[in-house]
Amino acid sequence: MKLNITRLLLVFLCCFGWNSIHGQGRDLKPQSEAQNAFKDGEWFEFRIHYGVFNASRISLGITADTLDQVPVFHAKGYGRTTGLARLFFKVEDHYQSYFGQEDGLPRWFLRDIDEGGYTKDLEIFFNHNTGKAVVKDKKKKATSEHPINENVQDLISAFYYLRNFYDTSNIKTGEAIELNMFFDQENYLFKLRFLGRETIDTAFGKVRCLKLRPLVQSGRVFSEQESVTLWVSDDANKIPVKMRADLRVGSIDCDLENFKNLQHPFEIVLN
């Protein structure tokens, strides 16, 4: 279960898809203007658990900042194993992203991780004018340049871009959201399919949600029979409130536990 827990820290942050998977149905296109789904100071905490056993925690927050005199949001993500899981497999993952407040495009991405002794310390500098990304590997003391696709996102900025530039008010069952990603020196195509609307129980009460399925590559973490399902609040915030990964034995859940400084009211269904 070590690998599953580690990769879930990545999958949940932005429903990361590992390769290009083409499905049926019409794709939902991004809008040119942001929808103001979040604001300076927003913060979340999530709990990953396997049944009653806590496995990991993820925190994610943003602050307004400037980078080269450009207004940006500075997002910080942190994931760590907890409890018994930490005794067997220690994870300390730090992620940072600086992305434009107006266009949502990443400028600078940092990844500093330690996953059971497997470490990486990377910086990625995005130049959307030239269509290039410079990757600085601090551990290997190496620098490389790579082509990037249009409107490409990093692992963290994608989480906010999906919330802020896609209007899901009239989304139809079967439609998909498609997004260009750049991760570990490679371009990927992320795809997220809409399964319908559903009201679920959360720690805060019943919440109306969009039910989505990120299309992930089989064989690395999940088999072809396994699936990941995500529930996002069906309101202006578009908060991920729950994720479930069905495994060969049981399932791993990730639930929203705490939040603050939302841009819009969090809509709870009254009984």
C-alpha positions as CSV (number, residue, x, y, z in Angstrom):
1,M,0.0,0.0,0.0
2,K,3.0,2.3,0.2
3,L,3.0,3.3,-3.4
4,N,-0.8,3.8,-3.4
5,I,-0.6,6.3,-0.5
6,T,2.3,8.2,-2.0
7,R,0.7,8.6,-5.4
8,L,-2.6,9.6,-3.8
9,L,-0.9,12.6,-2.4
10,L,-0.3,13.6,-6.0
11,V,-3.6,12.4,-7.5
12,F,-5.8,14.3,-5.1
13,L,-4.0,17.6,-5.3
14,C,-5.2,18.1,-8.9
15,C,-6.7,14.7,-10.0
16,F,-3.4,14.2,-11.9
17,G,-3.7,12.1,-15.0
18,W,-0.5,10.3,-16.1
19,N,-1.1,10.0,-19.8
20,S,-3.3,10.9,-22.7
21,I,-6.6,8.9,-22.7
22,H,-9.3,9.7,-25.2
23,G,-12.8,8.9,-24.2
24,Q,-16.2,9.5,-25.7
25,G,-18.2,12.7,-25.2
26,R,-17.7,16.4,-25.8
27,D,-14.8,18.2,-24.0
28,L,-15.5,21.2,-21.8
29,K,-13.3,24.1,-22.8
30,P,-11.7,26.7,-20.5
31,Q,-12.9,30.2,-20.4
32,S,-10.7,33.2,-21.1
33,E,-11.6,35.0,-17.9
34,A,-11.3,33.7,-14.3
35,Q,-14.4,33.0,-12.3
36,N,-12.9,34.1,-8.9
37,A,-13.4,30.7,-7.4
38,F,-10.8,31.4,-4.6
39,K,-9.0,34.3,-2.9
40,D,-5.8,35.2,-1.0
41,G,-5.6,33.2,2.2
42,E,-7.7,30.2,1.2
43,W,-6.5,27.0,3.0
44,F,-7.5,23.3,3.0
45,E,-6.6,20.2,5.0
46,F,-7.4,16.7,3.8
47,R,-7.2,13.3,5.5
48,I,-6.3,10.2,3.6
49,H,-7.4,7.0,5.3
50,Y,-7.7,3.3,4.6
51,G,-10.9,2.3,6.5
52,V,-10.4,3.5,10.1
53,F,-6.7,3.8,9.7
54,N,-5.3,7.2,9.0
55,A,-2.5,7.1,6.4
56,S,-1.7,10.7,5.3
57,R,-2.6,14.4,5.5
58,I,-2.5,17.0,2.9
59,S,-2.6,20.8,3.3
60,L,-2.9,23.3,0.5
61,G,-3.1,27.1,0.7
62,I,-2.5,30.3,-1.3
63,T,-1.3,33.8,-0.7
64,A,-1.2,36.8,-3.1
65,D,2.3,37.7,-4.2
66,T,4.3,39.3,-7.0
67,L,7.0,37.6,-9.2
68,D,9.0,39.8,-11.5
69,Q,6.5,42.6,-10.9
70,V,3.6,40.3,-12.1
71,P,0.7,39.7,-9.6
72,V,0.7,36.0,-8.8
73,F,-0.7,33.5,-6.3
74,H,1.8,31.6,-4.3
75,A,0.4,28.1,-3.5
76,K,2.0,25.7,-1.1
77,G,1.1,22.0,-0.8
78,Y,2.3,19.7,1.9
79,G,1.7,16.0,2.3
80,R,2.9,13.6,5.0
81,T,2.1,10.1,6.2
82,T,0.7,9.8,9.7
83,G,0.2,7.2,12.4
84,L,1.1,3.6,11.7
85,A,1.7,4.4,8.0
86,R,4.5,6.7,9.0
87,L,6.3,3.9,10.9
88,F,6.5,1.8,7.8
89,F,6.8,4.5,5.1
90,K,7.7,8.1,5.9
91,V,6.5,10.7,3.4
92,E,7.4,14.4,3.5
93,D,6.3,16.1,0.3
94,H,6.6,19.9,-0.3
95,Y,5.2,21.5,-3.4
96,Q,5.0,25.2,-4.4
97,S,3.7,27.0,-7.4
98,Y,3.6,30.6,-8.5
99,F,1.0,31.2,-11.1
100,G,-0.5,34.4,-12.7
101,Q,-3.6,35.9,-11.0
102,E,-5.0,36.9,-14.3
103,D,-4.2,34.0,-16.6
104,G,-3.7,31.1,-14.1
105,L,-0.5,30.0,-15.9
106,P,2.5,28.8,-13.8
107,R,5.7,30.7,-13.7
108,W,7.7,28.8,-11.1
109,F,7.2,25.3,-9.6
110,L,9.1,23.7,-6.8
111,R,9.0,20.1,-5.7
112,D,11.0,18.9,-2.6
113,I,10.0,15.3,-1.6
114,D,11.2,12.5,0.6
115,E,9.2,9.3,0.1
116,G,10.7,6.5,2.1
117,G,14.2,7.6,1.2
118,Y,13.4,8.4,-2.4
119,T,14.1,12.1,-2.7
120,K,13.7,14.8,-5.4
121,D,14.5,18.5,-5.3
122,L,13.3,20.2,-8.5
123,E,12.5,23.7,-9.7
124,I,10.7,24.4,-13.0
125,F,10.7,27.8,-14.7
126,F,8.0,28.3,-17.3
127,N,8.3,30.7,-20.2
128,H,4.9,30.6,-22.0
129,N,6.1,33.2,-24.6
130,T,8.9,30.8,-25.9
131,G,7.0,27.6,-25.1
132,K,9.8,26.3,-23.0
133,A,10.3,25.1,-19.4
134,V,13.7,25.0,-17.7
135,V,14.0,22.2,-15.2
136,K,16.7,22.5,-12.5
137,D,17.5,19.3,-10.7
138,K,19.2,20.3,-7.5
139,K,20.0,16.8,-6.4
140,K,21.7,15.9,-9.6
141,K,23.0,19.4,-10.2
142,A,21.6,19.4,-13.7
143,T,19.6,21.8,-15.8
144,S,17.6,21.0,-18.9
145,E,15.2,22.7,-21.2
146,H,12.0,21.2,-22.6
147,P,9.2,22.3,-24.9
148,I,5.8,22.8,-23.3
149,N,2.3,22.8,-24.7
150,E,-0.1,25.7,-24.8
151,N,-1.7,26.7,-21.5
152,V,0.3,24.0,-19.7
153,Q,-0.1,23.6,-15.9
154,D,2.1,22.3,-13.2
155,L,0.9,19.9,-10.5
156,I,-0.4,22.6,-8.1
157,S,-1.5,25.3,-10.5
158,A,-3.7,22.8,-12.3
159,F,-5.8,22.5,-9.1
160,Y,-6.7,26.2,-9.2
161,Y,-6.9,26.5,-12.9
162,L,-9.6,23.7,-13.1
163,R,-11.6,25.5,-10.4
164,N,-11.2,29.0,-11.9
165,F,-11.4,28.7,-15.7
166,Y,-14.0,26.0,-16.3
167,D,-17.7,26.8,-16.1
168,T,-19.5,23.6,-14.9
169,S,-22.9,25.1,-14.4
170,N,-24.3,23.5,-17.6
171,I,-21.9,20.5,-17.8
172,K,-23.6,17.4,-19.1
173,T,-23.0,13.8,-18.0
174,G,-20.3,12.2,-20.1
175,E,-18.5,15.5,-20.9
176,A,-14.8,15.7,-20.1
177,I,-12.4,18.4,-19.0
178,E,-9.0,18.2,-20.7
179,L,-5.9,20.0,-19.5
180,N,-2.2,20.1,-20.6
181,M,0.2,19.2,-17.8
182,F,4.0,19.3,-17.4
183,F,5.5,17.1,-14.7
184,D,9.0,15.5,-14.2
185,Q,10.3,16.9,-17.6
186,E,7.3,15.5,-19.6
187,N,4.1,16.8,-21.1
188,Y,0.9,14.9,-20.3
189,L,-2.7,15.3,-21.2
190,F,-5.0,15.2,-18.2
191,K,-8.7,14.2,-18.6
192,L,-11.5,14.3,-16.1
193,R,-14.9,12.9,-17.0
194,F,-18.2,14.2,-15.4
195,L,-20.4,11.4,-14.1
196,G,-23.3,13.4,-12.8
197,R,-24.4,15.3,-9.7
198,E,-24.7,13.6,-6.2
199,T,-25.4,14.8,-2.6
200,I,-22.9,13.2,-0.2
201,D,-22.3,13.2,3.6
202,T,-19.3,15.1,4.7
203,A,-17.8,16.2,8.0
204,F,-19.7,19.5,7.5
205,G,-23.1,18.0,6.6
206,K,-24.6,17.1,3.2
207,V,-23.0,18.7,0.2
208,R,-24.2,18.8,-3.4
209,C,-21.3,17.7,-5.6
210,L,-20.1,17.2,-9.1
211,K,-19.1,13.6,-9.4
212,L,-15.9,13.2,-11.6
213,R,-13.5,10.5,-12.6
214,P,-9.9,11.4,-13.5
215,L,-8.6,9.1,-16.2
216,V,-5.3,7.7,-14.9
217,Q,-2.9,5.3,-16.5
218,S,-3.3,1.7,-15.4
219,G,-0.4,-0.3,-14.2
220,R,1.5,2.3,-12.2
221,V,-0.8,2.7,-9.2
222,F,-4.2,1.4,-10.3
223,S,-5.1,-1.7,-12.3
224,E,-7.6,-1.5,-15.1
225,Q,-10.3,-2.7,-12.8
226,E,-9.6,0.0,-10.2
227,S,-10.9,3.5,-10.4
228,V,-10.6,6.9,-8.8
229,T,-13.7,9.0,-8.1
230,L,-13.8,12.7,-7.0
231,W,-16.6,14.7,-5.5
232,V,-16.3,18.5,-5.9
233,S,-18.8,21.0,-4.3
234,D,-21.4,22.1,-6.9
235,D,-21.1,25.8,-5.9
236,A,-18.9,28.7,-6.9
237,N,-16.0,27.5,-4.8
238,K,-15.6,24.0,-6.5
239,I,-14.0,22.5,-3.5
240,P,-12.8,18.9,-3.6
241,V,-14.6,17.4,-0.6
242,K,-13.9,13.7,-1.2
243,M,-11.9,11.2,-3.3
244,R,-12.1,7.4,-3.3
245,A,-9.7,5.0,-5.0
246,D,-11.0,1.5,-5.3
247,L,-8.1,-0.9,-4.9
248,R,-7.8,-4.7,-5.3
249,V,-8.6,-5.0,-1.6
250,G,-10.9,-2.3,-0.2
251,S,-10.5,1.4,-1.0
252,I,-8.6,4.5,0.1
253,D,-10.5,7.6,0.9
254,C,-9.4,11.3,1.0
255,D,-11.8,13.7,2.8
256,L,-11.8,17.4,3.4
257,E,-11.4,18.0,7.1
258,N,-10.7,21.8,7.5
259,F,-10.9,24.9,5.5
260,K,-10.7,28.7,5.9
261,N,-11.0,31.9,3.8
262,L,-13.3,30.7,1.1
263,Q,-14.2,33.2,-1.6
264,H,-17.9,32.1,-1.6
265,P,-20.2,30.6,1.0
266,F,-19.8,26.8,1.4
267,E,-23.3,25.5,0.5
268,I,-24.5,22.8,2.9
269,V,-27.8,21.0,2.3
270,L,-30.1,21.2,5.3
271,N,-32.0,18.1,6.4
